[in-house]
Each structure stands twice: as C-alpha cells, then as structure tokens.
Amino acid sequence: MRILLLLTLVLSAAAQPLETRIRQRISTFPGSVSLYAKNLDTGVTFGIRETEPTRTASTIKFPIMIAVFDAVARGKAKWTEPLTLTAAEKVSGSGILGNEISDGVQLPLRDVMHLMIVVSDNTATNMILERFTADAVNAYLDRIGIRTTRSLRKVRGNGKQLKTAAGWSAAGKLPENEKYGLGVSSPREMVTLLDRLERGELVSAEASAEMIAVLKRCQGDTGIRRRFPGVPIANKTGSLDTFRADVGIVYSKNGRIAMALAVEGIPKVDYGPDNLGSILIGDLAAILVDGLAKP
C-alpha cells in the first residue's frame, strides 16, 4: 500500500502542467529566476521572464566563441596563430592559465578557445578579447540579429586578486549596463543561438558542429548536467557570488531540449557543487526536459 501511494504521488506530480511544476519548484527560492526552453524537434517552448536582460557571468563565453569562429571563417584570424600569455591578462577564478602557466608562453588560438569553454578559463577569455575585442564580438552579434546579448568587458578575477576592469566595449561603458559585469543577455536570445547552432546556421554547418562538440566537453556539471548522467549535453555555465547560469542542449531520448537558465539572489556565497542556485538549475532542467519532451 505504501509503495502504491508513493507511485500515485509521483505520477500525479508528473501529470501536472509544466508551468505548475516549475513555479512550485522556484516558490521557495528567495531570489529571482529567468529561463527559456525549446524542444528543437517539436518547436514547443516555455519561458519565465525570458526576454528580460540578465547577467551572464561566464555564459557570455559561448557567444564569444561563436564570434571567434566567424572571424576565422572570414580570414580575419587563423586557428594556428599564437597568442601570448601575459601578466596583464592573468586573472584568478576558473581555469589554469592564471595560476599554473608561465608568462610568455604561446598557445594556438584554437587551444585558448578550448580552454575558455571547456574549463571556463578566465585568463583564456581575456586573451581572446585582447585579440578580437568585445566590440568585435558585439558587431558579429548585431550582424546575425542578436541585439540584447553583449560582451561588456574582460574578466576581472575574484577575491583579493580582483583587477581593475579592462577591455571595455562601447556597450560596457553605458551606465545602464554597469550592473551586468562581464556580459548581458536574455534566456530567449541564448536559446536562439543554441537553436541556430544546432541547425548548422552559425558560421557554417561544419563550424556549428565543431562548436557543439566543444560545448559537449564543458566540465561544468553542477547545473543542467546535474540530473542527466550519461545523457549527451552541450552547455556553458556561469557563476558569480550570488548568481548562477547555464545554457545548453540536452539530447534526451524524447527530444533535443535547448534551455537557458539564470538564478539571481542566492542567499549564501558558496562555490561548491551543491550551491542552492546550481541545485535549482539542475531541478528545473529536469522538469523542462520532462515537460517539453515529445509524446
């Protein structure tokens, strides 16, 4: 009888409308949640504050990567060209270049791009933005019709090693964008980029496939990846003291679900795997995949 009751409760919860399940999950969170998701096979979508601008943290590295691929495709750069690691670009936080690699070391552009995405290396990001500039990233986004998403500046690092902000874009100098930090976007625009990437429409079909392969190697596994062991996922995470974000595609057996989630107002600074914001993103991702899956 107890097992039957438990099964009934589980089935009842699963049968609830997607919006009800999402809002129940976020109802106890003291901060704010923005999200957008789309089943790329059926076109069905769901969103909460999906068009409102939000901070990006390191998820802005995803559109930066796309802009780099475009520059290479247009002959403005080569994957083999060396980028030199300098003390000026080194910052604390995610990655290995800032603390483990000597000044003056040269790495090919492709390797620096891989580090920026796969291990979210902040110093690699600064090296990329030194080579291409945040304004060039934004100009590319303008060309493809993405108007809210903006790279605002280089990474400053964190803690006692926080550096003076540098590498500002024109958008980053606007007073209204000061609160966003590294970048600004919206859940809908991030999903639009994921959708077009999966369709092979960004830069070229070959470049789109390569970018997805890079995102599939992302080591950020505390958010979207949290509830999907063994399921292919292409994603990019972002973390700040009171903020978590994740954008990605879950290649579930019932459909390719693209999603972007941003959680603001986490009550406790915690960079461990069980941060309340990360757990919330993982739970919401699981609900979205279940709710948007094909019949």
PEVEN-V942652 format. One line per field, one symbol per residue. phi: phi as a letter, one per 30 degrees, with the letter a starting at -180 (. if undefined). psi: psi as a letter, one per 30 degrees, with the letter a starting at -180 (. if undefined). Layout:
BEGIN
phi = ???
psi = ???
END
This chain:
BEGIN
phi = .dddddddddddddddeedddddddddcddccbbaabbddccidbaabhdcddbdchdddddddedddedddddidabddddccdbddcdbdjdjbddcccdejdcbdeedddedecdchdddedddddddciddddddddddciccddbdcaddciaidcdcddbidcdddddedceddidababeddddedddddddicciaddddddddddddcecdbccedecbdicdbcabcbbbecbbbablcccddckcccabbbbcjddbdacddceedddddddddddddddcdde
psi = eeeeeeeeeeeeeffkkeeeeeeeefffkfalkklklkjfeffklkljhffkkllfbffffefeeeeeeeeeeggflkffkkkkkleefkllbkafeeffkkkfkkkkeeeeeeeeeeghjeeeeeeefeefkeeeeeeeeefggjfekkkellkfalbfgklkklhkleeffkeffeffcelkaleeeeeeeeeeeefgfjdleeeeeeeeeeefgkgjgfcefegikfkkkjlklkklegkklkklkjilfgljjklkkkjkhkfkjjglfhkeeeeeeeeeeeeeeefglk.
END
